[in-house]
């Protein structure tokens, strides 16, 4: 995820910025840059930027010492809009008068770009951030606060900004909405940063900006303002975390942090694509004719991304009435598949580098298929080679076991299915509107489920010593339990298998005995009775059953030993809600078994070999 550091004070700024950025390296980034004011009012600001590692920035600046000045801003970028290149790296400038670093996503940047072009601004990058630099310049009439207020009023989306104005040497400004920003003070100067680790080596005295608050750093003090430009008071606290705890935002593990980041990651993935109650996928670059000409979809992926495909099959077929086949990428590439004309290949991958998924994509391209990729890492191999790309906005994922990337991949599939359904006329307006509305509620509902974390922790205690766990579900719930079982086995080393509940009686039920653990997911209205019969079957054979079902389905308590309720949504969206308790369960089981949750044995985050 992008990182921000800003400093003004009495020391050499470039060194401090580089050190601060280094402390944010663990978050992942693909380019970096700094901008330091030379202290002379009106001197044009210049940015120094590199693609790749921070070391390149150190090499370019003689470890920072060749850059004169005591105030500046720095950034590590994780690409979202535009590939990782020097031009797209931050800081972004407007004519040398304003420099900006930005975390977050500006949803209306395309409109803003057009407006600014009409006002005579030219763009050097493909980023959403550059629009902010030009807007600030446009509104800057000598009063930085006023320029910031006017600018942020025009921004839709999330942002944490660090800003320099060339005619205000020694001053660094910051403002935020839905992306974190802190301010920190020390005897040697003052700081802004996106995250605590960036400043820990200089100070522990920090305050957290709230949404729509502005901060102005000067060497000898920090001031805060609201959107009316009125001064406000902020309370500073002393951070007690060590660096390791600070990197995880205070969570014990990256996996837990990333589980908790899901509402935000979902919001960031969904919100930019919703306008006036409609799904808008203009960046995908697919024409309506192209969408209508598809008569079959072939999906391929590995691991959890394959589970996303299993879910997408049900959703796409139900909403858009397009037949969908799903293959493991490692199977697809070798089975000489028969691909009829009009079949679109869809590859789902967080990293965009998984060897089998990439090979499957290349195979499809060789066959002349139109290839669409759902990818998290901008500019990755799969993203570059696919014809069309839908980027998820999960940000970098560090824990090996995927959580937030999986959730955002689901969100991408939902949006594609709804968009295809509208274009192909397979959904009436009322149902479409209901689904879009339900989609926008998912991030909040995931937040609600996370509030019930303690119960999952308690339940995990009951499962911690089990040898085998059986996950069962029907329809979309079957797709969800595939992911639930994988989560448990990969980080707890408990043997866990997922079964389509209807298949139990064809073999697996012979394994069920007194004390067997069964996790049953039951959210699909039309399949509820049948799923309950399966629960009764395993219960009668002595299994302990944990059921996940929707709010209000209290009858489940008659059949299951424990019941976890999840908020109601449209049937097709339950996988997004069901997965959260399953992730928490796996996490806490792993924790209680003393396993290295973030780095389970034998597994890699990105599998770039066969
Ligand atoms: C590895 C990871 C999984 C991931 C799979 C596919 O096995 O541990 O979490 O689902 O690779 O990775 P991708 O980057 O293609 O989504």
Boltz pocket constraint, residues with backbone or C-beta under 6 A from the ligand:
constraints:
  - pocket:
      binder: B
      contacts: [[A, 302], [A, 303], [A, 304], [A, 305], [A, 306], [A, 348], [A, 349], [A, 350], [A, 351], [A, 352], [A, 353], [A, 354], [A, 357], [A, 400], [A, 401], [A, 402], [A, 603], [A, 604], [A, 605], [A, 606], [A, 607]]
      max_distance: 6.0
